[in-house]
Amino acid sequence: MKKSHFPLALLLAALLALFGLPACGPDEGVGTGDNSGGGGSDDPGDPGDPGDPGDPGDPGGGGGLDLGPGGEEICGTMRIGADGVGPNMMLVVDKSGSMDYPISSARPGRKVDDLKVALDILLDLGDGEIRFGWMQYPSNSHCAPGSVSIPCGDDTVSDIRSLANQLSPSGGTPTGDSLFNIVDHPSLSDETRANYVVLLTDGVPTCPNGNGQVSTPADKSAAIASIQALYQRRVQTFVIGIGEDLNNPEGLESNDPDLLNQMAEEGGRPQAGAVKYYPANSREELEQALENIGNMVIGCTFALNPQPQDPGSIWVSFDDKWIKRDRDHVNGWDYDRNVNQLDFYGPACDRLRSGQVNIMDILMGCAICDDPEDGWDIDPGDIADNDTGGGSGDGSFVDPEDGWDIDPGDIVGDEPCDPAVDDTCRPQ
């Protein structure tokens, strides 16, 4: 049987009337956003002219809708050209003394030389698509942290290539202090773009507490804290570990793959599987890691503007066809509220990158106001398909056709939800 969302809209309206709760309208000054310079509203406070909501299976033109697929009021819209907006990407490169050694026992030469070749792959791939920046560390022959040599921007590839070719290994590994130096850097603070760091390191942190010689708990903690600070500012970090001596858990005492795994997870861009960072035990693996990262961010990540009032009420269409949200990251899109961006995965990403999509529309639903005095809320997670609750005798509101229910016990007093930790929570 075809499911209908219309009874849900009626029920919510009835609940709002019953408990005296108004639906939140658009925030003053918040209207249509546009990531491409076209299709936005002339008035930033105008949420868009009312349009034909069309069939829930077809946006019917997009961009002008004032209702989502379930009849929800829309408080923010974006119309984006499918080429998107190029992300910022700061390359943070470890040039410590150990980069003078081979990447593996089976391959002669130096890690730094393998890195120079591999970086060319990413720079060629991202030229004109990614706004690259550059930092190398340490900035001297000991433990001085790195600083930004080239801010993220357009037409930086030639200058970065020149600096990369001049890399000369020396010094310790001040990873944490170097990353802290870019936490508030202006070229990674652009809220209209996705912002990334790619950390390329061949060793665990050894500065400042280890004096460039040994790794200490304080230096490791600083590396974790710096990546957390970046993520809190909507900057995600990819972590690449260079060299089999670093990536072998049975190797030297100073090696710590678990630390790199934690850094990758805290950075918001871990790999699937047990190994969360990108281990590169050969030049080929290093080239592949950089190519994968480049492909991941080109054309498949979009910063949102405005920020959705309700992260649980976002709808995306490609050329007037709805695309499903996929929290498993196989085929579809997902929203990361911490960096306020949409990421596309699998065939959905491939369609964007191959030019099969002309226009992408994003609809963002309005928040439902919670009671500021009593603190109760209705969690969208309590409205579940195919869950009839306790049957007709438990006082639930049940849609006999769709099978969802709201139990009055789910409407609680003095227990406000926290939007900072629960992306199904309605903002208060």
Secondary structure, DSSP 8 states (H G I E B T S, - for coil): ----SHHHHHHHHHHHHHHT--B----TT---B-SSSSS--SSTT----------TT--TTSSS-SB-TTS-BEEEEEEEETT----EEEEEEE--GGGGS-SBTTB-S-HHHHHHHHHHHHHHHHTTTSEEEEEEE-SSSSS----EEE-S-TT-HHHHHHHHHT----S---HHHHHHTTTT-GGG--TTS-EEEEEEESS----STTTTTS--HHHHHHHHHHHHHHHHTTEEEEEEEESHHHH-TTS-TT--HHHHHHHHHHTB---SSS--SEEESSHHHHHHHHHHHHHHHSSSEEE-SS--S-TT-EEEEETTEEE-B-TTSSSEEEEETTTTEEEEEHHHHHHHHTT--SEEEEEEE--B---TTT-----GGGS-TT--TT-TTTT-EE-TTT--EE-GGGS-SS----TTT-TTS---
